[in-house]
Amino acid sequence: GVLGVFAAVFTTLWTLSIDSRVYMQIIVGLLAGALIGFTVASKIQITSLPQMVAAFHSLVGLAAMTTCI
């Protein structure tokens, strides 16, 4: 569940040896993503779940394309 995901993310971040500024960027990104995801998920009805998944996949594709550019 959620606790397992939290433990995995915490363990991964704990084992990295990176600058504290990078840690802050990662944490801010995680919090922003969680806030956006929670906001979108709380407004969507269960019958619209396939459309939401398709929209999120589109955003992932856009992020990948932007990263490549």
C-alpha positions as CSV (number, residue, x, y, z in Angstrom):
1,G,0.0,0.0,0.0
2,V,0.9,3.6,0.5
3,L,3.2,2.8,3.4
4,G,5.2,0.4,1.2
5,V,5.6,3.1,-1.5
6,F,6.7,5.6,1.1
7,A,9.2,3.2,2.5
8,A,10.6,2.4,-0.9
9,V,11.0,6.1,-1.8
10,F,12.5,7.0,1.6
11,T,15.0,4.1,1.4
12,T,16.0,5.0,-2.2
13,L,16.6,8.7,-1.2
14,W,18.4,7.6,2.0
15,T,20.9,5.5,0.0
16,L,21.8,8.2,-2.5
17,S,24.9,10.4,-1.9
18,I,23.9,13.6,-3.5
19,D,23.9,17.3,-2.6
20,S,21.2,18.6,-0.2
21,R,19.9,20.9,-2.9
22,V,19.2,18.0,-5.1
23,Y,17.3,16.3,-2.3
24,M,15.2,19.4,-1.9
25,Q,14.4,19.5,-5.6
26,I,13.4,15.8,-5.5
27,I,11.2,16.4,-2.4
28,V,9.6,19.5,-4.0
29,G,8.9,17.5,-7.2
30,L,7.4,14.7,-5.2
31,L,5.2,17.0,-3.2
32,A,4.0,18.9,-6.3
33,G,3.2,15.7,-8.1
34,A,1.4,14.3,-5.1
35,L,-0.7,17.5,-4.8
36,I,-1.6,17.6,-8.4
37,G,-2.4,13.9,-8.5
38,F,-4.5,14.1,-5.4
39,T,-6.4,17.1,-6.7
40,V,-7.1,15.5,-10.1
41,A,-8.0,12.1,-8.5
42,S,-10.4,13.6,-6.0
43,K,-12.4,15.4,-8.8
44,I,-12.7,12.4,-11.1
45,Q,-15.5,9.9,-10.9
46,I,-14.7,6.1,-11.0
47,T,-16.5,5.8,-14.3
48,S,-14.1,8.2,-15.8
49,L,-11.0,6.3,-14.7
50,P,-9.9,5.1,-18.2
51,Q,-10.0,8.7,-19.5
52,M,-7.9,9.8,-16.5
53,V,-5.3,7.1,-17.1
54,A,-5.1,8.0,-20.8
55,A,-4.6,11.7,-19.8
56,F,-1.9,10.9,-17.4
57,H,-0.1,8.7,-20.0
58,S,-0.3,11.6,-22.4
59,L,1.4,13.8,-19.8
60,V,4.1,11.2,-19.2
61,G,4.7,11.1,-23.0
62,L,4.9,14.9,-23.1
63,A,7.4,14.9,-20.2
64,A,9.6,12.3,-21.9
65,M,9.5,14.3,-25.2
66,T,10.4,17.5,-23.4
67,T,13.3,15.7,-21.5
68,C,14.7,14.4,-24.8
69,I,14.6,17.8,-26.4
